[in-house]
Amino acid sequence: MIAAEGDRLPLRVWDPCCGAGDISTVLQRHGREVVPTDLIDRGYGQGGVDFLLQRTALARAIVTNPPFKRAEAFLRHAAELGIEYVAFLHKAHWLNAADRALWLKPCGARRGAIFCYGGPTSKTKARRRLTAIGTSSREA
């Protein structure tokens, strides 16, 4: 995803569901400054931060693995906060629900892409996919 997104992925990124830091550390290795937070304190980033209760954005971009059942609420809240770029890491079938297109546009999404990566390793779950929905200000 990082290679495919290139300069569209801002240098400062918020991971509001940072967990143990798997996504955040990869972003950092690729030169991004990451603000890692999570509702649950798992020993990485700042715990006790409920993204859905935040009133100000900690960065203009989000790359995260939100709870599958809360992904729509996360996307809507990101739009309310004025976040310009959102990338979610979870199963690609999330985008396949019939009503998804109805709420992507009101959230401000101008672009959608699905990035799939290889099979499982010792540290990854099998066949997870990255769903990126970006609204980079540089895109027309």
C-alpha positions, 0 to 999 in steps of 0.5 A: 500500500505504501508503495502504491500510494506514494506521495498521496500518503501524508507524512504525518499519520494517525493510527487510532486503533494502533493495538500492538503497533503493527501498522504504526511501526511499518509506517514509521519504517517507511518515513511516516510520523505516526500518532498511535492511539487506541481505546485499549492500552496494549502497551503501544501508543496512547491507550484510553483514547476513543476515536469516536469521541475525539473532537480534533484530528491528531493528523490529516491522515488515518491508516488503521485497522478499525473494528469491522462492525464500527468501520462505517462509524469510523469513516463518518467520524473521520469525515466530521473531523475533516481528515483528508485521507483514510485507509482501513486494513480489513477484509475486502468484502467490507466494501461489497455491501450493497449500501456502502456506495450510498454513504461513501460519497456523503463522507467525502470519499473521492477515490477508493482502492483495494490493495491485497497482500500475500498470504499469512506469515508468523505475525499476520492473519491469513489473507487480510486485505487493505481497503484504502479510501483516500480523499487526498487534497491533491486529487481532483 
